[in-house]
Amino acid sequence: MVRAAKNQGPDRPSLADRFRQASDPSLADLLETFHFDPDKAEIFLNGQRMVLTDNAGLAIMRRELISALGYDRARGVMSRIGYSIGSGDAALALELRKDGTLFEGFTVGPQLHSLKGSVKVVPKVFEADRKTGYFYSEYEWHNSAECHAHLKEIGIGPHPGGWQQVGYASGYSSAFFGRPIIFRELSCVAMGHKHCFLVGKPAEDWDDPDGELRWFRAEGYPDRPASRRKPAAVAVGAPDRDDGPLGARPMVGASPGFNVTLHLVDKVARSEAPVLFLGESGVGKEVFARELHRRSRRADRDLVAVNCAAIPDTLIEAELFGVEKGAYTGADASRAGRFERADGGSLFLDEIGTLSLAAQGKLLRVLQEGEYERVGGTRSIRCDVRLIAATNAKMRADVEAGRFRADLFYRLNTFPIWIPPLRDRRADIPLLANFFLRKFTARHHKRDISFDDRVIRLFHDYHWPGNIREMENTIERGVILASDGEMIGVHHLMMSGDALQPEDGMSHDPLADFIIETAKRPQRPPIGAALLESGLSHDEVVDHMVRSALDQCGGNQVEAGRLIGMSRNQIAYRVKKLGLR
């Protein structure tokens, strides 16, 4: 448990002193990665391109956003921008001070905030415990650029002005600790106070968590129509589970990709147009499909879900359109299909690309005419169904290859929605990880389980080829293997040696491969101590870095510069100085 507060004993440094002590070496490290090349109009900090901007321009942009979107939506946009930037900086913090204390590691975020010219951060209280998930902190902000810009353009008002900065603090903390942490600005110069003051703690510890979380959600959430009853879900080829892997789970996310997708869902939900969800396997297409239904005018009727890939070709038409008695051997009675069961509601066809050409023809008729016939029947049946489809296939390639009807594709493609993979939604990782951790600790009757630092770094660095479904299964595995009161470590995410090393000598688990390769890397001593022991001067250290970067990049000076945070001119100078070809 890390506890640090303003009032320390006479022989102990204050929290502000500890903050400054942690800042001195790391800010120097960060400044080493700062490069300004006016000839190419490039500014880089830690490998990321930066732009010097007039703070008055940011104030004008805020005023225009409020005029165009209204106060709440403008604040939400700025908060989400800050959240995404903060979650990205957390990955740097976890790596930069992985051998330091929890306080030293967390301090990187406020230091970066100061280094970028946003605000001077003064810590007052910092209490955190990875094992229990406890977190509480208090900070003062002095000379906040955003709050002063808000004050200049909007004037003193009843609400704080550090929208993007609070979003940054929330996104950074959530990603750093692997759980939703929300900061709230309680005092602000934009409210007439001398300086700004904010408090951070887990989302569920606030009296009104939704009041803070709403700034990080997509704008359409307040417009969701109220449903008088829970929509029913019928999944074909899978057991009925209210808490299924991707079905009835609530919407979890705060990344730009998540919010853009949810915004599109909100735009099309009140229409009757068919919707086609596209994306890799495991990204949550069914989750978004159910959210689309909840926001539609049909929310009070059933949503029937069909996994087309789980039903044999010979039965798919009967499942979709129903069967008349005597249509084939074993058809002892007439049976309604999924379209009839979804009448008045929505029908979700997952993996629609696996439908047979015959079934595709009947589906096209339903979309065009609003009617169909049962298998073995002669009577046309009218239906009122909103069709939602999903696939991870490349539909245009299937059309060109003759595996999917072009006319049906163009009808389904009225409103396509691409769901980004999890690797492009890094800001969602801590929220999803915390959601699954709480879900599976409750399901498997475990208590006081959390993630250790290495697992949080692993989640940030891993490519997640299986997307959210892979994360869910991985966390459930860790919860099952961990004991009550234990932190989930990397070893909990791997199964037996037989599972990791099958007979062909190759692992079929991408996460296991990643963990094994990471474990094989040599554990190095702190780099600062190693450099001091080497006796090398500053210039000699840089020369060795340049040589290694050029070797790794095949002599490409631009790529070598990007690798170590130097400009091409700086690399060229070293090449000339060292007499390299």
N, C-alpha and C positions, 0 to 999 in steps of 0.2 A: 504494500500500500504506500503510495507516494502522497505525502501531505506537505504542503508548503503554503505559508501565509505571510501576510505583511508583518505581523508582530512576531519577531524571532527573539531568541535569547541574546544576551549581550555578546556571547562568543560565537554566535552563528550568523552567517551572512543572511541578509534579507532576501526575499524572493526576487526583488528587482536586481540586487547584486548578483544573484545566481544567474539571472537572465542575461546580464551584461557579460558575465564570465563565459557563459555558453556562447554568447554572440561573437566574442573576439576572434577565436580561431575559425569558426565556421563562416562568418561573414567574409573573412579573408579568402577562404576557399571559394565562396560564391563569387567574389569579385574577380578571382582568377578566371572564372568562366564568362566574364563580361567582356564583350568585344564590340568596338564601334569602328565601322569602315565607311567613312563618308563617301569614298569614291564609288562604292557599290550601294550606297544608301541602305546599309544593313546594321542593325543593332541586335546582338545575340546575348541572352542570359541563360546559362545552363543549357545551351543548345537550342533554345526557343527564340524565335524572332520577336523582337520587341519594337514598339513604336513610341517615340516621344510625342506626347499630345498635349495640347493646351487644356488646362483644367476648365477654362471658361467654355471650351467646346463641349466638354462632358456635361456641364451645367445646362447648356443650350439643348443638348440632346435629351436630357431628362425632361426639360420643359416641353419639348416637342412630343416626347413619348406620352406624357400626361395628357397633352391636348388631343393626341390621336387615339389613345387607348383608354384613357381614364386613369385615375390614381392607382387603383388596385392592380390593374393589369400591367401598368408601367412598372410598379414596384415588383411584381412577380417576374417580369422579364429581367430586370436588373439583378434580382436575387438569384435567379437560375444561372445567369452568366457567372456571377461570383461563385456559386456553388460548384460549377464545373471546373473553374480555374483552381479553386481550393483543393478539390479532390485530386486534380492532377499533380499539384505540388506535394501532396501527402506521399506520393510514391517516391519523390526525391528525398523527403525527410526520413522515410523508413530505411532508405539505403544509405544516406549520408551519415547518420549517427546510429547505425544498428548496434554498435558496441557501447554506446553511451547509456546514460540513465533514461528513464521514461520522460522525465522533465526536459532533459537536454534534447532528446529526439523531437519532442513535440514543439520545442521552441523554434525549430527551423521555420515553421509557418509564419509566426509573427515576425521573425527576422526578415523573411522574404517580403512580407507586406511592407515593412519599413524600407527595405532596400529599393523597392519599386517606387518609393515616394508616396505611398498611399496614406500612411498614418504612423505616428510614433506610438508603439504599444508598450504599456506599463502593466505587468502582471501584478495582481493583488492577492489572489487565492488560486492555488492549483492543487486539486485533490483527485487522484486517479488510481485505479486498481484494475489491471488487466484481468486478473483472475475472477473477480466478482462483477466486472463491468461497470463499477462505480466511477462516476466522473462528475466533478463540479469545479468550475473555475470562474474567476472574476477578473476583468481587465479594464483598465482605463485607456481611452484613446485620446491622444493629444495631437492637435494640428491635423485633423482628418481632412484630406483634400476633398473627398466626396461630400462630407457633411457641410464643409464650408461652401462648396459649389451649390449644394441644395439650398443653403441659407441665402446665398446671393440671388438665385433665380426664383425660388419659391417663397422665401421669407420664413420667419419664425411661425411655427404651427404646433399642433398637438401631437404630431407623430415624428419619429426619428428619421434622419436622412441617410444613414449609412446602409443603404439597401444592398449594394454589391459587396461591401465589406463584411456585413453580417452573413451574407450568402457564402462568401469565401471562408469565414471562420467555421460555419456549419459544415460545408463540404469538406474542408480540410480535416476537421475533427472526426467526422463520420468515416472518412476513408482511413484515417490514421488508426482509429480504434475498432473499425469493422462493425459499427452499429450506428443507428441514426442519432446524432447529437445536434441539438439546436441551440443556437445563440440568440439572445434577445437583447436589443439595445434599450436600456431602461432610462438612460439620460443621454441627451444629445445637444450639441450646440445649436442644431436646427430647432430645438425646443426651448432655447433660451438659456441652457445650462453653460457653465464655464468650460466643461470638457465632456466627453462622451464616456459612458460606463455601460458595460455589457456583462451578461451572465450566460454561461453555457452549461447545459446538462442534458442527459438523454431525453429524447422526445417524450417518452412516456412519463417522465418526472414532472413535466409542466402541467399546471392545472387544466390548461386548454391546449393540448398538443396540436389539434387540428388548426387552431388559430395561427400557429407558427408554420406548420408543415404546408399549409395552403400556398405559401409563397413559392414553394419549390415544385408545385404540381402544375400540370397543364391548365390552361385558362378555362377549358370547358367544364371543369369539375363542378363549379357552382350551378351549371345549367342542366345537370343530369335530371331527367324526369323521375319523379317518385314512383316506385313500383308498389302496388298494393299486395303483391305476393312474390315469393322467391321463384324465379324462372326455373322450370324443370329442365333437367339435362338427361338425354338418353344417348349413351355412348355405345356404339355397336362394336363388338369385338374386344371389349374391355370391361372389367367389373365396374359397377356403379360405386363411385367414391365421392362423397361431398368435398373431400379435401384432396382430390386427385392432383397428380403432379403439376399439370398446367391448366386444369380446367376451372375449378371454382375458386382458385386462389385469388386474393384481392390484387389490385394493381399496385405494383411496387416499383418505384423508379423516380429519378430526378435528373437524369442526363438529358442533354439536348436531343439525342436520338429518340429517347423515350417520349419526351414531351412533344416533339414534332409528330410522331406516330399517333399519339393520343389526340393531338389537335385535329389531325385528318379524320380520325374516328369520330370525333365530335361533330365535324362538319358534315359528314355523310350520314350520320346516324338517323336523323329525322327524315331523310328521304326514303324512297323505296328502291333505289338503285342496287343492283347486285354489287357485292364487294369481293375483291380477290386479294387475300393476304399472301404476300410473297416473303421468302426468307429461308435461311438455313434451318435444318432440323433442330428443334429444341429452343428456338428463340421466343416461344410463347404465342404462337399464332392463335391457338384456341383461347388463350386468356384475352387477347384483344377482340376476338370474335364475340366472346360472351359480354365484354364491355360494350361493344357495338350494339348488341341486342338490348342491354340494360338501358342504353340511352335512346333507344328507338321508340317509336309510337307503339310498338308491339311488346313492350317490356312486360305487360301483364299476361301475355300468352307464353306458350312453351317455346323454348329453344331446343331443337332436336339435333344432336350431334352424331355424325356418321363418319367413321374412319373407313374410307373406301378401300384402303390397302389391306384391311383386316378381313375383308369379305371376298370369297372366291368369285371369279368372273361369272360362274354359272348361277350364282345366287344374288348378285348385286342388283339386277333389275327387280327381282322379287322383293328385296329389302327396301328399295327406294319407292317402287310404284305399287306394291301389293300383289296378291295372287288371287285368282278366282278358283273356286272349288273345281278339282279335276283338271287343272291346267297341266299338271305333270304328276308322275307317280309320287304318292305321298301327300299330295295337296288335298287332304280330306275335308278341308273347310276353307271358305274365303277368308283372306287375311289382309288387313289394311297395311299399307306401306308407310314409309317415313314421311312422305309428302302429306298423306292424310292425317297423320298424327301431329304434323306441324302446322296444319291449316289455321290461318289467322296469326301465326307466329313466324319464327325464323327457322331455316334449315341450314345447318353448318356441315359442309362436305369437306372433310379434311383429306389431304392427299388426292385431290380430284384428278390429278394427272394419271392415276392408275385405272380410271374407268375404261371399260371396253368401248369400242367404237359404237356398238349397238346402244349401250346405255347413254353414250354421249348424244346420240340422235334423239332419244326420248327426252333427255334433259333439255336439249335445245328447244324442243316443242313446248315444254313447260314454260320456258322463259319467253318464248314468242307468243304463244296462244293462251297460256294460263290453264292448260288442261293436259291430261294424260290418260292412258288406259292401263288397267291392271294386266299382269301377265296372264294370258289366256282369256282376257275379257274383250268385249266389243263395245262397251259403253264408255264414252268419254266422261271423265270426272273433272269438274272444275276445282281449282284450288287457289287459295290466296296465301302465298308463302313468299317471304323475303329470303332470297338465296345469298348465303355467305360461303365462300370457298377459300381453300388454302392449299398451297403446294410449296415444296422446296425444290421442285424441278424447274428447269429452264424451258418455260412453256413455248417460247418462239422456236427454239430448236426442235421441240417435239412436233410443232405444227409443220415445220419444214421437212421433218423426217416422215410425216404422215401418221404419226402416233396419236395426234390429237387434232380434232376438227377445227379448222381455221374459223368457221362461222361461230362455233361455240366459244372459242377463245376470245373473239372480239366482243361477244355479248358479256362474257364474264369480266373482261378487261375494262368495263365501263369506269370503274374506280379502283385501280390497283393501289395497294398500300404496302410498301417495302418496310419490313421490320429489321433494323440493323442487328448484326450479331453482337454478342455480349462483349467481345474484345473491343468494339467501337462504342461501348456504353460503360466505360470504366467507372463513371460516377454512380452507376447503379449497383456495382459489386458489393460495397459494404451494406447497402440497404437489403439486397437480396440475401446476402450471407446471414445477416441478423434475423431476417424473417424466417429462413429455413432452420436456423439454430433454435429459435423459440418454438417453431412448429414441431421439430423432431424431439426436442427435450420433453415437450409435453406428451407427445405420442408414445415415447419409449420410457416415460416416467423417470427421467433423469433430472438432477438438480445441480445448480451452480456450475454449469459447464460454459466455458468461453473459449475463444481462440487465443493462442499465443502469438508472439510477434512474428515468428517465422511463417506461420500459416497465413497471417494477414498479408505479408510481403509476397508470399507464394500466390495468393489469390490475385494480387495486383499484377504480377509479372506473367502469370500463366495465360496462354493463348485461348483457352476454353473452346476447343473445336466442337464440343458437344453442347456448348452454350448453357442456357439456364438449366436444362434437364441434367446436364453433367454436373453442374454445381450442386443441384439438389441432391442427386445420388451420392456425391462425394461427401457432403455435409452429413447426410444421414448415416453414412458409413462411419464417419468420425464420431458422431454422437453415440452410436451403438458400441463402439470400441472403448470410448472414454468412460471413466468411472465418475461417480458423483463427486463434485468438488474438484475435478481435474480439468486442466486446460487442454484443449484439443491441439496436439502437436502434429508435425509432419508425419510421424510414424503411424498416427491413427488413420491417415488417409490411404495407406497402402494395405493390401491384403497379404496373404501368405506368399512365400517365395515361389510356389508353383504357379500362382496366378500372375506373378510378375515376369516369370521366365518360363514360357511354354516351351514345348519340345523344339520348335524351330529357332529358339534362341532369341526371339524378338518379343517385346512386350506389346500387347494389344491394348494397353491402357495408356493414352497419351499423358494423363496426369502422372501416372507412375513413372513413365519415361522421363518426364520433366523433373520429378523429385529425385530420381536416381542420378540423373546428370548433374543436378545441383549439388547433391551430396558428394559426388566424385570430385568436385572442385576443391582444391587445397584450401585449408583454413589459414588465411594469412594473418600475421600480426598487424596491429594498427599501423597504417601506412606512414603516419608521421614519425613514429619511433623507428621504423625501418629506414626511412630516408635519413634521419639523424645519424643512425649507426653506419650508414654507407659512406658518410663523409663527403658526399657530393654537394657542389654548390648549386644555387638556384638555376643558373644557366645550364649547368651540366644535366640537371634533372629534366629541364625543358628539352634539351637536345636529345636525350634518350627517348622522351615521349614522342618527339617528332620522327625520329628514326623508326620507332615501332609502328607509329600510325601510318607512315609511308609504306612500310613493309606490308602491313595488313591491308592497305588500300591499293596495292599494286603500283605505287608511285603516283597516284592521283592526288595532287596537292589540295584540290577543293574538298574531296572526300576526307582526306586526312585532317584538314582544318575543322571540318564539321565534327569529326570523331572526338577531337580533344578541345573543341571550343576556341579555335584560333582562326583568324582570317587567312585568306589565300596569300596576301602580302606578307603576313608574319611567317607563314610556312616557307614562302619563297626566300625570305631573308635567311632563315635557318638553313635552307638547302644550299644557298650560296656560301654561307659562313662555314658550313661543314664540308664543302666541296663535294656534295652528293650529285649524282647524275640524275 
